[in-house]
Amino acid sequence: MTPLQDINFKYLIAKEINGRMRIRLIALSHIQAGANRAKTAKHLKVSRRIVNDWVDKFYAEERADLVEKGRSGRS
């Protein structure tokens, strides 16, 4: 398990081109800076449950599970 403190989120956010992934990284960056999950969710205008899921998935898979899965339907 990699602690959030060891990761340079500013670099990852700047490098990321997918907007949804960027939001996930911004959420993790806020939590790394000391914000709680509820305030992070309110700031990013997403539910607290979603932020909790992102953090849990990050700890479980170390960013691999944060990557968006393919969607069905028209591209």
PQR file with spaces between the fields and no chain letter, atoms N, CA, C, O and H, PARSE charges and radii, in Angstrom:
ATOM       1  N    MET     1       0.833   -1.175    0.000 -0.4000 1.5000
ATOM       2  CA   MET     1       0.000    0.000    0.000 -0.0000 2.0000
ATOM       3  C    MET     1       0.884    1.247    0.000  0.5500 1.7000
ATOM       4  O    MET     1       1.734    1.408    0.876 -0.5500 1.4000
ATOM       5  N    THR     2       0.687    2.117   -0.967 -0.4000 1.5000
ATOM       6  CA   THR     2       1.472    3.334   -1.083 -0.0000 2.0000
ATOM       7  C    THR     2       0.753    4.479   -0.386  0.5500 1.7000
ATOM       8  O    THR     2      -0.393    4.775   -0.724 -0.5500 1.4000
ATOM       9  H    THR     2      -0.004    1.987   -1.679  0.4000 1.0000
ATOM      10  N    PRO     3       1.398    5.132    0.580 -0.5600 1.5000
ATOM      11  CA   PRO     3       0.753    6.276    1.222  0.2800 2.0000
ATOM      12  C    PRO     3       0.606    7.439    0.233  0.5500 1.7000
ATOM      13  O    PRO     3       1.398    7.582   -0.699 -0.5500 1.4000
ATOM      14  N    LEU     4      -0.391    8.240    0.450 -0.4000 1.5000
ATOM      15  CA   LEU     4      -0.625    9.393   -0.429 -0.0000 2.0000
ATOM      16  C    LEU     4       0.533   10.380   -0.378  0.5500 1.7000
ATOM      17  O    LEU     4       0.768   11.104   -1.345 -0.5500 1.4000
ATOM      18  H    LEU     4      -1.035    8.124    1.207  0.4000 1.0000
ATOM      19  N    GLN     5       1.258   10.419    0.734 -0.4000 1.5000
ATOM      20  CA   GLN     5       2.326   11.403    0.894 -0.0000 2.0000
ATOM      21  C    GLN     5       3.490   11.192   -0.076  0.5500 1.7000
ATOM      22  O    GLN     5       4.233   12.132   -0.358 -0.5500 1.4000
ATOM      23  H    GLN     5       1.067    9.831    1.520  0.4000 1.0000
ATOM      24  N    ASP     6       3.656    9.984   -0.583 -0.4000 1.5000
ATOM      25  CA   ASP     6       4.785    9.675   -1.452 -0.0000 2.0000
ATOM      26  C    ASP     6       4.537    9.988   -2.922  0.5500 1.7000
ATOM      27  O    ASP     6       5.411    9.753   -3.756 -0.5500 1.4000
ATOM      28  H    ASP     6       3.052    9.221   -0.354  0.4000 1.0000
ATOM      29  N    ILE     7       3.359   10.515   -3.254 -0.4000 1.5000
ATOM      30  CA   ILE     7       2.990   10.687   -4.658 -0.0000 2.0000
ATOM      31  C    ILE     7       2.905   12.162   -5.002  0.5500 1.7000
ATOM      32  O    ILE     7       2.336   12.956   -4.252 -0.5500 1.4000
ATOM      33  H    ILE     7       2.648   10.706   -2.577  0.4000 1.0000
ATOM      34  N    ASN     8       3.477   12.522   -6.148 -0.4000 1.5000
ATOM      35  CA   ASN     8       3.432   13.893   -6.639 -0.0000 2.0000
ATOM      36  C    ASN     8       2.185   14.056   -7.513  0.5500 1.7000
ATOM      37  O    ASN     8       2.234   13.836   -8.723 -0.5500 1.4000
ATOM      38  H    ASN     8       3.939   11.877   -6.758  0.4000 1.0000
ATOM      39  N    PHE     9       1.079   14.439   -6.892 -0.4000 1.5000
ATOM      40  CA   PHE     9      -0.182   14.552   -7.624 -0.0000 2.0000
ATOM      41  C    PHE     9      -0.176   15.717   -8.604  0.5500 1.7000
ATOM      42  O    PHE     9      -0.829   15.637   -9.644 -0.5500 1.4000
ATOM      43  H    PHE     9       1.040   14.617   -5.909  0.4000 1.0000
ATOM      44  N    LYS    10       0.541   16.801   -8.304 -0.4000 1.5000
ATOM      45  CA   LYS    10       0.593   17.935   -9.236 -0.0000 2.0000
ATOM      46  C    LYS    10       1.159   17.500  -10.582  0.5500 1.7000
ATOM      47  O    LYS    10       0.667   17.912  -11.633 -0.5500 1.4000
ATOM      48  H    LYS    10       1.071   16.867   -7.458  0.4000 1.0000
ATOM      49  N    TYR    11       2.179   16.680  -10.544 -0.4000 1.5000
ATOM      50  CA   TYR    11       2.770   16.166  -11.783 -0.0000 2.0000
ATOM      51  C    TYR    11       1.783   15.274  -12.528  0.5500 1.7000
ATOM      52  O    TYR    11       1.622   15.398  -13.742 -0.5500 1.4000
ATOM      53  H    TYR    11       2.579   16.346   -9.691  0.4000 1.0000
ATOM      54  N    LEU    12       1.121   14.373  -11.796 -0.4000 1.5000
ATOM      55  CA   LEU    12       0.162   13.462  -12.428 -0.0000 2.0000
ATOM      56  C    LEU    12      -1.029   14.214  -13.017  0.5500 1.7000
ATOM      57  O    LEU    12      -1.511   13.869  -14.096 -0.5500 1.4000
ATOM      58  H    LEU    12       1.251   14.273  -10.810  0.4000 1.0000
ATOM      59  N    ILE    13      -1.505   15.245  -12.308 -0.4000 1.5000
ATOM      60  CA   ILE    13      -2.633   16.038  -12.804 -0.0000 2.0000
ATOM      61  C    ILE    13      -2.236   16.777  -14.072  0.5500 1.7000
ATOM      62  O    ILE    13      -3.009   16.826  -15.029 -0.5500 1.4000
ATOM      63  H    ILE    13      -1.113   15.525  -11.432  0.4000 1.0000
ATOM      64  N    ALA    14      -1.046   17.348  -14.087 -0.4000 1.5000
ATOM      65  CA   ALA    14      -0.587   18.090  -15.266 -0.0000 2.0000
ATOM      66  C    ALA    14      -0.401   17.178  -16.473  0.5500 1.7000
ATOM      67  O    ALA    14      -0.615   17.595  -17.611 -0.5500 1.4000
ATOM      68  H    ALA    14      -0.418   17.308  -13.310  0.4000 1.0000
ATOM      69  N    LYS    15      -0.007   15.945  -16.225 -0.4000 1.5000
ATOM      70  CA   LYS    15       0.257   14.993  -17.309 -0.0000 2.0000
ATOM      71  C    LYS    15      -1.021   14.353  -17.844  0.5500 1.7000
ATOM      72  O    LYS    15      -1.057   13.914  -18.993 -0.5500 1.4000
ATOM      73  H    LYS    15       0.167   15.607  -15.300  0.4000 1.0000
ATOM      74  N    GLU    16      -2.070   14.296  -17.023 -0.4000 1.5000
ATOM      75  CA   GLU    16      -3.304   13.590  -17.388 -0.0000 2.0000
ATOM      76  C    GLU    16      -4.122   14.380  -18.412  0.5500 1.7000
ATOM      77  O    GLU    16      -4.302   15.590  -18.268 -0.5500 1.4000
ATOM      78  H    GLU    16      -2.041   14.653  -16.089  0.4000 1.0000
ATOM      79  N    ILE    17      -4.616   13.691  -19.446 -0.4000 1.5000
ATOM      80  CA   ILE    17      -5.439   14.351  -20.459 -0.0000 2.0000
ATOM      81  C    ILE    17      -6.928   14.046  -20.286  0.5500 1.7000
ATOM      82  O    ILE    17      -7.768   14.786  -20.799 -0.5500 1.4000
ATOM      83  H    ILE    17      -4.469   12.709  -19.563  0.4000 1.0000
ATOM      84  N    ASN    18      -7.264   12.986  -19.584 -0.4000 1.5000
ATOM      85  CA   ASN    18      -8.650   12.611  -19.344 -0.0000 2.0000
ATOM      86  C    ASN    18      -9.196   13.461  -18.194  0.5500 1.7000
ATOM      87  O    ASN    18      -8.664   13.430  -17.085 -0.5500 1.4000
ATOM      88  H    ASN    18      -6.582   12.385  -19.167  0.4000 1.0000
ATOM      89  N    GLY    19     -10.254   14.215  -18.466 -0.4000 1.5000
ATOM      90  CA   GLY    19     -10.818   15.119  -17.471 -0.0000 2.0000
ATOM      91  C    GLY    19     -11.356   14.420  -16.246  0.5500 1.7000
ATOM      92  O    GLY    19     -11.194   14.911  -15.129 -0.5500 1.4000
ATOM      93  H    GLY    19     -10.687   14.240  -19.367  0.4000 1.0000
ATOM      94  N    ARG    20     -11.999   13.271  -16.440 -0.4000 1.5000
ATOM      95  CA   ARG    20     -12.552   12.541  -15.297 -0.0000 2.0000
ATOM      96  C    ARG    20     -11.456   11.991  -14.396  0.5500 1.7000
ATOM      97  O    ARG    20     -11.590   11.993  -13.172 -0.5500 1.4000
ATOM      98  H    ARG    20     -12.130   12.873  -17.348  0.4000 1.0000
ATOM      99  N    MET    21     -10.392   11.527  -14.995 -0.4000 1.5000
ATOM     100  CA   MET    21      -9.265   11.031  -14.202 -0.0000 2.0000
ATOM     101  C    MET    21      -8.601   12.186  -13.451  0.5500 1.7000
ATOM     102  O    MET    21      -8.128   12.020  -12.327 -0.5500 1.4000
ATOM     103  H    MET    21     -10.284   11.525  -15.989  0.4000 1.0000
ATOM     104  N    ARG    22      -8.574   13.355  -14.090 -0.4000 1.5000
ATOM     105  CA   ARG    22      -8.010   14.533  -13.445 -0.0000 2.0000
ATOM     106  C    ARG    22      -8.775   14.883  -12.170  0.5500 1.7000
ATOM     107  O    ARG    22      -8.172   15.226  -11.153 -0.5500 1.4000
ATOM     108  H    ARG    22      -8.958   13.489  -15.004  0.4000 1.0000
ATOM     109  N    ILE    23     -10.108   14.795  -12.228 -0.4000 1.5000
ATOM     110  CA   ILE    23     -10.931   15.079  -11.051 -0.0000 2.0000
ATOM     111  C    ILE    23     -10.595   14.103   -9.928  0.5500 1.7000
ATOM     112  O    ILE    23     -10.509   14.496   -8.765 -0.5500 1.4000
ATOM     113  H    ILE    23     -10.598   14.516  -13.054  0.4000 1.0000
ATOM     114  N    ARG    24     -10.405   12.841  -10.273 -0.4000 1.5000
ATOM     115  CA   ARG    24     -10.050   11.836   -9.258 -0.0000 2.0000
ATOM     116  C    ARG    24      -8.701   12.160   -8.624  0.5500 1.7000
ATOM     117  O    ARG    24      -8.533   12.047   -7.410 -0.5500 1.4000
ATOM     118  H    ARG    24     -10.474   12.522  -11.218  0.4000 1.0000
ATOM     119  N    LEU    25      -7.748   12.562   -9.449 -0.4000 1.5000
ATOM     120  CA   LEU    25      -6.424   12.907   -8.935 -0.0000 2.0000
ATOM     121  C    LEU    25      -6.475   14.174   -8.082  0.5500 1.7000
ATOM     122  O    LEU    25      -5.770   14.277   -7.078 -0.5500 1.4000
ATOM     123  H    LEU    25      -7.885   12.654  -10.436  0.4000 1.0000
ATOM     124  N    ILE    26      -7.306   15.137   -8.480 -0.4000 1.5000
ATOM     125  CA   ILE    26      -7.460   16.355   -7.689 -0.0000 2.0000
ATOM     126  C    ILE    26      -8.040   16.011   -6.317  0.5500 1.7000
ATOM     127  O    ILE    26      -7.615   16.559   -5.300 -0.5500 1.4000
ATOM     128  H    ILE    26      -7.878   15.053   -9.295  0.4000 1.0000
ATOM     129  N    ALA    27      -9.011   15.101   -6.298 -0.4000 1.5000
ATOM     130  CA   ALA    27      -9.596   14.677   -5.017 -0.0000 2.0000
ATOM     131  C    ALA    27      -8.520   14.069   -4.117  0.5500 1.7000
ATOM     132  O    ALA    27      -8.445   14.393   -2.931 -0.5500 1.4000
ATOM     133  H    ALA    27      -9.357   14.656   -7.124  0.4000 1.0000
ATOM     134  N    LEU    28      -7.703   13.205   -4.667 -0.4000 1.5000
ATOM     135  CA   LEU    28      -6.636   12.584   -3.877 -0.0000 2.0000
ATOM     136  C    LEU    28      -5.611   13.623   -3.430  0.5500 1.7000
ATOM     137  O    LEU    28      -5.057   13.518   -2.336 -0.5500 1.4000
ATOM     138  H    LEU    28      -7.763   12.942   -5.630  0.4000 1.0000
ATOM     139  N    SER    29      -5.361   14.616   -4.264 -0.4000 1.5000
ATOM     140  CA   SER    29      -4.435   15.682   -3.908 -0.0000 2.0000
ATOM     141  C    SER    29      -4.975   16.494   -2.725  0.5500 1.7000
ATOM     142  O    SER    29      -4.220   16.855   -1.822 -0.5500 1.4000
ATOM     143  H    SER    29      -5.812   14.701   -5.153  0.4000 1.0000
ATOM     144  N    HIS    30      -6.275   16.777   -2.732 -0.4000 1.5000
ATOM     145  CA   HIS    30      -6.891   17.514   -1.622 -0.0000 2.0000
ATOM     146  C    HIS    30      -6.778   16.719   -0.327  0.5500 1.7000
ATOM     147  O    HIS    30      -6.467   17.275    0.727 -0.5500 1.4000
ATOM     148  H    HIS    30      -6.888   16.483   -3.465  0.4000 1.0000
ATOM     149  N    ILE    31      -7.029   15.436   -0.411 -0.4000 1.5000
ATOM     150  CA   ILE    31      -6.939   14.593    0.776 -0.0000 2.0000
ATOM     151  C    ILE    31      -5.497   14.515    1.266  0.5500 1.7000
ATOM     152  O    ILE    31      -5.247   14.507    2.471 -0.5500 1.4000
ATOM     153  H    ILE    31      -7.281   14.984   -1.266  0.4000 1.0000
ATOM     154  N    GLN    32      -4.558   14.457    0.342 -0.4000 1.5000
ATOM     155  CA   GLN    32      -3.140   14.454    0.706 -0.0000 2.0000
ATOM     156  C    GLN    32      -2.777   15.735    1.452  0.5500 1.7000
ATOM     157  O    GLN    32      -1.954   15.713    2.368 -0.5500 1.4000
ATOM     158  H    GLN    32      -4.760   14.463   -0.637  0.4000 1.0000
ATOM     159  N    ALA    33      -3.390   16.850    1.061 -0.4000 1.5000
ATOM     160  CA   ALA    33      -3.094   18.141    1.680 -0.0000 2.0000
ATOM     161  C    ALA    33      -3.768   18.315    3.039  0.5500 1.7000
ATOM     162  O    ALA    33      -3.517   19.299    3.734 -0.5500 1.4000
ATOM     163  H    ALA    33      -4.059   16.868    0.317  0.4000 1.0000
ATOM     164  N    GLY    34      -4.629   17.356    3.424 -0.4000 1.5000
ATOM     165  CA   GLY    34      -5.213   17.405    4.742 -0.0000 2.0000
ATOM     166  C    GLY    34      -6.711   17.675    4.778  0.5500 1.7000
ATOM     167  O    GLY    34      -7.305   17.697    5.855 -0.5500 1.4000
ATOM     168  H    GLY    34      -4.833   16.556    2.859  0.4000 1.0000
ATOM     169  N    ALA    35      -7.327   17.879    3.627 -0.4000 1.5000
ATOM     170  CA   ALA    35      -8.776   18.098    3.598 -0.0000 2.0000
ATOM     171  C    ALA    35      -9.490   16.774    3.888  0.5500 1.7000
ATOM     172  O    ALA    35      -8.995   15.704    3.535 -0.5500 1.4000
ATOM     173  H    ALA    35      -6.845   17.862    2.751  0.4000 1.0000
ATOM     174  N    ASN    36     -10.645   16.859    4.528 -0.4000 1.5000
ATOM     175  CA   ASN    36     -11.386   15.623    4.750 -0.0000 2.0000
ATOM     176  C    ASN    36     -12.194   15.287    3.500  0.5500 1.7000
ATOM     177  O    ASN    36     -12.321   16.108    2.592 -0.5500 1.4000
ATOM     178  H    ASN    36     -11.047   17.729    4.815  0.4000 1.0000
ATOM     179  N    ARG    37     -12.728   14.094    3.463 -0.4000 1.5000
ATOM     180  CA   ARG    37     -13.396   13.606    2.252 -0.0000 2.0000
ATOM     181  C    ARG    37     -14.688   14.355    1.963  0.5500 1.7000
ATOM     182  O    ARG    37     -15.034   14.560    0.800 -0.5500 1.4000
ATOM     183  H    ARG    37     -12.625   13.426    4.200  0.4000 1.0000
ATOM     184  N    ALA    38     -15.401   14.764    2.993 -0.4000 1.5000
ATOM     185  CA   ALA    38     -16.653   15.489    2.795 -0.0000 2.0000
ATOM     186  C    ALA    38     -16.403   16.862    2.165  0.5500 1.7000
ATOM     187  O    ALA    38     -17.118   17.265    1.248 -0.5500 1.4000
ATOM     188  H    ALA    38     -15.120   14.597    3.938  0.4000 1.0000
ATOM     189  N    LYS    39     -15.398   17.571    2.652 -0.4000 1.5000
ATOM     190  CA   LYS    39     -15.066   18.887    2.077 -0.0000 2.0000
ATOM     191  C    LYS    39     -14.532   18.744    0.668  0.5500 1.7000
ATOM     192  O    LYS    39     -14.822   19.572   -0.195 -0.5500 1.4000
ATOM     193  H    LYS    39     -14.817   17.244    3.397  0.4000 1.0000
ATOM     194  N    THR    40     -13.758   17.705    0.429 -0.4000 1.5000
ATOM     195  CA   THR    40     -13.247   17.448   -0.908 -0.0000 2.0000
ATOM     196  C    THR    40     -14.395   17.208   -1.877  0.5500 1.7000
ATOM     197  O    THR    40     -14.398   17.746   -2.984 -0.5500 1.4000
ATOM     198  H    THR    40     -13.522   17.032    1.131  0.4000 1.0000
ATOM     199  N    ALA    41     -15.356   16.414   -1.470 -0.4000 1.5000
ATOM     200  CA   ALA    41     -16.513   16.120   -2.315 -0.0000 2.0000
ATOM     201  C    ALA    41     -17.312   17.386   -2.598  0.5500 1.7000
ATOM     202  O    ALA    41     -17.738   17.614   -3.730 -0.5500 1.4000
ATOM     203  H    ALA    41     -15.354   15.977   -0.571  0.4000 1.0000
ATOM     204  N    LYS    42     -17.513   18.195   -1.587 -0.4000 1.5000
ATOM     205  CA   LYS    42     -18.265   19.439   -1.771 -0.0000 2.0000
ATOM     206  C    LYS    42     -17.525   20.381   -2.718  0.5500 1.7000
ATOM     207  O    LYS    42     -18.146   21.015   -3.572 -0.5500 1.4000
ATOM     208  H    LYS    42     -17.167   18.009   -0.667  0.4000 1.0000
ATOM     209  N    HIS    43     -16.222   20.475   -2.575 -0.4000 1.5000
ATOM     210  CA   HIS    43     -15.410   21.349   -3.426 -0.0000 2.0000
ATOM     211  C    HIS    43     -15.463   20.907   -4.890  0.5500 1.7000
ATOM     212  O    HIS    43     -15.523   21.742   -5.792 -0.5500 1.4000
ATOM     213  H    HIS    43     -15.718   19.960   -1.881  0.4000 1.0000
ATOM     214  N    LEU    44     -15.440   19.603   -5.120 -0.4000 1.5000
ATOM     215  CA   LEU    44     -15.437   19.068   -6.484 -0.0000 2.0000
ATOM     216  C    LEU    44     -16.843   18.812   -7.028  0.5500 1.7000
ATOM     217  O    LEU    44     -17.007   18.397   -8.175 -0.5500 1.4000
ATOM     218  H    LEU    44     -15.391   18.924   -4.387  0.4000 1.0000
ATOM     219  N    LYS    45     -17.855   19.062   -6.194 -0.4000 1.5000
ATOM     220  CA   LYS    45     -19.264   18.886   -6.582 -0.0000 2.0000
ATOM     221  C    LYS    45     -19.573   17.454   -6.998  0.5500 1.7000
ATOM     222  O    LYS    45     -20.220   17.205   -8.016 -0.5500 1.4000
ATOM     223  H    LYS    45     -17.722   19.399   -5.262  0.4000 1.0000
ATOM     224  N    VAL    46     -19.093   16.522   -6.183 -0.4000 1.5000
ATOM     225  CA   VAL    46     -19.415   15.104   -6.336 -0.0000 2.0000
ATOM     226  C    VAL    46     -19.863   14.595   -4.971  0.5500 1.7000
ATOM     227  O    VAL    46     -19.708   15.285   -3.964 -0.5500 1.4000
ATOM     228  H    VAL    46     -18.568   16.724   -5.356  0.4000 1.0000
ATOM     229  N    SER    47     -20.416   13.392   -4.940 -0.4000 1.5000
ATOM     230  CA   SER    47     -20.871   12.863   -3.650 -0.0000 2.0000
ATOM     231  C    SER    47     -19.684   12.372   -2.816  0.5500 1.7000
ATOM     232  O    SER    47     -18.631   12.006   -3.340 -0.5500 1.4000
ATOM     233  H    SER    47     -20.542   12.831   -5.758  0.4000 1.0000
ATOM     234  N    ARG    48     -19.895   12.379   -1.511 -0.4000 1.5000
ATOM     235  CA   ARG    48     -18.851   11.908   -0.599 -0.0000 2.0000
ATOM     236  C    ARG    48     -18.588   10.421   -0.818  0.5500 1.7000
ATOM     237  O    ARG    48     -17.451    9.967   -0.688 -0.5500 1.4000
ATOM     238  H    ARG    48     -20.750   12.676   -1.085  0.4000 1.0000
ATOM     239  N    ARG    49     -19.626    9.666   -1.147 -0.4000 1.5000
ATOM     240  CA   ARG    49     -19.475    8.233   -1.407 -0.0000 2.0000
ATOM     241  C    ARG    49     -18.520    7.992   -2.572  0.5500 1.7000
ATOM     242  O    ARG    49     -17.709    7.066   -2.529 -0.5500 1.4000
ATOM     243  H    ARG    49     -20.549   10.035   -1.253  0.4000 1.0000
ATOM     244  N    ILE    50     -18.611    8.817   -3.607 -0.4000 1.5000
ATOM     245  CA   ILE    50     -17.729    8.676   -4.768 -0.0000 2.0000
ATOM     246  C    ILE    50     -16.281    8.933   -4.357  0.5500 1.7000
ATOM     247  O    ILE    50     -15.382    8.189   -4.748 -0.5500 1.4000
ATOM     248  H    ILE    50     -19.270    9.569   -3.642  0.4000 1.0000
ATOM     249  N    VAL    51     -16.056    9.974   -3.576 -0.4000 1.5000
ATOM     250  CA   VAL    51     -14.697   10.277   -3.115 -0.0000 2.0000
ATOM     251  C    VAL    51     -14.172    9.123   -2.268  0.5500 1.7000
ATOM     252  O    VAL    51     -13.013    8.729   -2.403 -0.5500 1.4000
ATOM     253  H    VAL    51     -16.786   10.578   -3.258  0.4000 1.0000
ATOM     254  N    ASN    52     -15.018    8.581   -1.395 -0.4000 1.5000
ATOM     255  CA   ASN    52     -14.609    7.427   -0.591 -0.0000 2.0000
ATOM     256  C    ASN    52     -14.238    6.240   -1.480  0.5500 1.7000
ATOM     257  O    ASN    52     -13.245    5.558   -1.230 -0.5500 1.4000
ATOM     258  H    ASN    52     -15.959    8.900   -1.285  0.4000 1.0000
ATOM     259  N    ASP    53     -15.034    5.998   -2.511 -0.4000 1.5000
ATOM     260  CA   ASP    53     -14.733    4.909   -3.446 -0.0000 2.0000
ATOM     261  C    ASP    53     -13.397    5.125   -4.137  0.5500 1.7000
ATOM     262  O    ASP    53     -12.604    4.192   -4.263 -0.5500 1.4000
ATOM     263  H    ASP    53     -15.841    6.552   -2.715  0.4000 1.0000
ATOM     264  N    TRP    54     -13.140    6.358   -4.590 -0.4000 1.5000
ATOM     265  CA   TRP    54     -11.871    6.643   -5.268 -0.0000 2.0000
ATOM     266  C    TRP    54     -10.682    6.382   -4.358  0.5500 1.7000
ATOM     267  O    TRP    54      -9.689    5.789   -4.779 -0.5500 1.4000
ATOM     268  H    TRP    54     -13.784    7.116   -4.488  0.4000 1.0000
ATOM     269  N    VAL    55     -10.783    6.827   -3.107 -0.4000 1.5000
ATOM     270  CA   VAL    55      -9.668    6.637   -2.167 -0.0000 2.0000
ATOM     271  C    VAL    55      -9.478    5.153   -1.871  0.5500 1.7000
ATOM     272  O    VAL    55      -8.350    4.661   -1.854 -0.5500 1.4000
ATOM     273  H    VAL    55     -11.590    7.308   -2.765  0.4000 1.0000
ATOM     274  N    ASP    56     -10.573    4.445   -1.639 -0.4000 1.5000
ATOM     275  CA   ASP    56     -10.476    3.005   -1.367 -0.0000 2.0000
ATOM     276  C    ASP    56      -9.879    2.254   -2.548  0.5500 1.7000
ATOM     277  O    ASP    56      -9.037    1.375   -2.363 -0.5500 1.4000
ATOM     278  H    ASP    56     -11.489    4.845   -1.652  0.4000 1.0000
ATOM     279  N    LYS    57     -10.306    2.592   -3.759 -0.4000 1.5000
ATOM     280  CA   LYS    57      -9.765    1.941   -4.959 -0.0000 2.0000
ATOM     281  C    LYS    57      -8.294    2.278   -5.146  0.5500 1.7000
ATOM     282  O    LYS    57      -7.507    1.437   -5.580 -0.5500 1.4000
ATOM     283  H    LYS    57     -10.990    3.306   -3.909  0.4000 1.0000
ATOM     284  N    PHE    58      -7.928    3.510   -4.818 -0.4000 1.5000
ATOM     285  CA   PHE    58      -6.528    3.909   -4.942 -0.0000 2.0000
ATOM     286  C    PHE    58      -5.655    3.077   -4.013  0.5500 1.7000
ATOM     287  O    PHE    58      -4.602    2.582   -4.416 -0.5500 1.4000
ATOM     288  H    PHE    58      -8.567    4.193   -4.465  0.4000 1.0000
ATOM     289  N    TYR    59      -6.095    2.925   -2.769 -0.4000 1.5000
ATOM     290  CA   TYR    59      -5.315    2.126   -1.828 -0.0000 2.0000
ATOM     291  C    TYR    59      -5.292    0.655   -2.206  0.5500 1.7000
ATOM     292  O    TYR    59      -4.295   -0.028   -1.972 -0.5500 1.4000
ATOM     293  H    TYR    59      -6.950    3.327   -2.441  0.4000 1.0000
ATOM     294  N    ALA    60      -6.366    0.163   -2.783 -0.4000 1.5000
ATOM     295  CA   ALA    60      -6.440   -1.249   -3.154 -0.0000 2.0000
ATOM     296  C    ALA    60      -5.595   -1.563   -4.381  0.5500 1.7000
ATOM     297  O    ALA    60      -4.919   -2.591   -4.421 -0.5500 1.4000
ATOM     298  H    ALA    60      -7.176    0.717   -2.973  0.4000 1.0000
ATOM     299  N    GLU    61      -5.626   -0.692   -5.376 -0.4000 1.5000
ATOM     300  CA   GLU    61      -4.981   -0.994   -6.649 -0.0000 2.0000
ATOM     301  C    GLU    61      -3.861   -0.040   -7.033  0.5500 1.7000
ATOM     302  O    GLU    61      -3.233   -0.223   -8.076 -0.5500 1.4000
ATOM     303  H    GLU    61      -6.175    0.143   -5.343  0.4000 1.0000
ATOM     304  N    GLU    62      -3.598    0.966   -6.221 -0.4000 1.5000
ATOM     305  CA   GLU    62      -2.572    1.959   -6.512 -0.0000 2.0000
ATOM     306  C    GLU    62      -2.744    2.574   -7.902  0.5500 1.7000
ATOM     307  O    GLU    62      -1.893    2.409   -8.777 -0.5500 1.4000
ATOM     308  H    GLU    62      -4.108    1.114   -5.374  0.4000 1.0000
ATOM     309  N    ARG    63      -3.829    3.266   -8.084 -0.4000 1.5000
ATOM     310  CA   ARG    63      -4.175    4.052   -9.265 -0.0000 2.0000
ATOM     311  C    ARG    63      -4.717    3.238  -10.420  0.5500 1.7000
ATOM     312  O    ARG    63      -5.406    3.800  -11.271 -0.5500 1.4000
ATOM     313  H    ARG    63      -4.520    3.399   -7.374  0.4000 1.0000
ATOM     314  N    ALA    64      -4.448    1.959  -10.498 -0.4000 1.5000
ATOM     315  CA   ALA    64      -4.905    1.169  -11.631 -0.0000 2.0000
ATOM     316  C    ALA    64      -6.424    1.130  -11.710  0.5500 1.7000
ATOM     317  O    ALA    64      -6.986    1.152  -12.805 -0.5500 1.4000
ATOM     318  H    ALA    64      -3.888    1.502   -9.807  0.4000 1.0000
ATOM     319  N    ASP    65      -7.094    1.071  -10.567 -0.4000 1.5000
ATOM     320  CA   ASP    65      -8.548    0.973  -10.574 -0.0000 2.0000
ATOM     321  C    ASP    65      -9.223    2.323  -10.765  0.5500 1.7000
ATOM     322  O    ASP    65     -10.429    2.376  -11.007 -0.5500 1.4000
ATOM     323  H    ASP    65      -6.638    1.053   -9.678  0.4000 1.0000
ATOM     324  N    LEU    66      -8.471    3.414  -10.663 -0.4000 1.5000
ATOM     325  CA   LEU    66      -9.050    4.727  -10.912 -0.0000 2.0000
ATOM     326  C    LEU    66      -9.246    4.967  -12.403  0.5500 1.7000
ATOM     327  O    LEU    66     -10.032    5.829  -12.796 -0.5500 1.4000
ATOM     328  H    LEU    66      -7.492    3.371  -10.467  0.4000 1.0000
ATOM     329  N    VAL    67      -8.547    4.221  -13.221 -0.4000 1.5000
ATOM     330  CA   VAL    67      -8.663    4.389  -14.667 -0.0000 2.0000
ATOM     331  C    VAL    67     -10.078    3.992  -15.091  0.5500 1.7000
ATOM     332  O    VAL    67     -10.608    2.957  -14.687 -0.5500 1.4000
ATOM     333  H    VAL    67      -7.908    3.521  -12.901  0.4000 1.0000
ATOM     334  N    GLU    68     -10.655    4.837  -15.905 -0.4000 1.5000
ATOM     335  CA   GLU    68     -12.033    4.631  -16.323 -0.0000 2.0000
ATOM     336  C    GLU    68     -12.188    3.428  -17.222  0.5500 1.7000
ATOM     337  O    GLU    68     -11.384    3.199  -18.126 -0.5500 1.4000
ATOM     338  H    GLU    68     -10.224    5.678  -16.234  0.4000 1.0000
ATOM     339  N    LYS    69     -13.223    2.670  -16.967 -0.4000 1.5000
ATOM     340  CA   LYS    69     -13.531    1.506  -17.791 -0.0000 2.0000
ATOM     341  C    LYS    69     -14.234    1.962  -19.072  0.5500 1.7000
ATOM     342  O    LYS    69     -14.800    3.054  -19.113 -0.5500 1.4000
ATOM     343  H    LYS    69     -13.876    2.856  -16.233  0.4000 1.0000
ATOM     344  N    GLY    70     -14.201    1.146  -20.099 -0.4000 1.5000
ATOM     345  CA   GLY    70     -14.875    1.473  -21.344 -0.0000 2.0000
ATOM     346  C    GLY    70     -16.368    1.609  -21.144  0.5500 1.7000
ATOM     347  O    GLY    70     -16.951    0.934  -20.296 -0.5500 1.4000
ATOM     348  H    GLY    70     -13.741    0.258  -20.066  0.4000 1.0000
ATOM     349  N    ARG    71     -16.980    2.469  -21.910 -0.4000 1.5000
ATOM     350  CA   ARG    71     -18.416    2.695  -21.805 -0.0000 2.0000
ATOM     351  C    ARG    71     -19.101    2.168  -23.043  0.5500 1.7000
ATOM     352  O    ARG    71     -18.543    2.178  -24.140 -0.5500 1.4000
ATOM     353  H    ARG    71     -16.506    3.018  -22.599  0.4000 1.0000
ATOM     354  N    SER    72     -20.305    1.713  -22.848 -0.4000 1.5000
ATOM     355  CA   SER    72     -21.069    1.239  -23.994 -0.0000 2.0000
ATOM     356  C    SER    72     -21.758    2.437  -24.636  0.5500 1.7000
ATOM     357  O    SER    72     -21.885    3.502  -24.032 -0.5500 1.4000
ATOM     358  H    SER    72     -20.758    1.704  -21.957  0.4000 1.0000
ATOM     359  N    GLY    73     -22.193    2.239  -25.857 -0.4000 1.5000
ATOM     360  CA   GLY    73     -22.912    3.307  -26.537 -0.0000 2.0000
ATOM     361  C    GLY    73     -22.047    4.046  -27.540  0.5500 1.7000
ATOM     362  O    GLY    73     -20.914    3.661  -27.829 -0.5500 1.4000
ATOM     363  H    GLY    73     -22.090    1.374  -26.348  0.4000 1.0000
ATOM     364  N    ARG    74     -22.604    5.083  -28.042 -0.4000 1.5000
ATOM     365  CA   ARG    74     -21.961    5.868  -29.094 -0.0000 2.0000
ATOM     366  C    ARG    74     -20.753    6.621  -28.551  0.5500 1.7000
ATOM     367  O    ARG    74     -20.796    7.148  -27.440 -0.5500 1.4000
ATOM     368  H    ARG    74     -23.524    5.395  -27.807  0.4000 1.0000
ATOM     369  N    SER    75     -19.703    6.672  -29.311 -0.4000 1.5000
ATOM     370  CA   SER    75     -18.504    7.400  -28.872 -0.0000 2.0000
ATOM     371  C    SER    75     -18.539    8.833  -29.332  0.5500 1.7000
ATOM     372  O    SER    75     -17.612    9.593  -29.053 -0.5500 1.4000
ATOM     373  H    SER    75     -19.668    6.244  -30.214  0.4000 1.0000
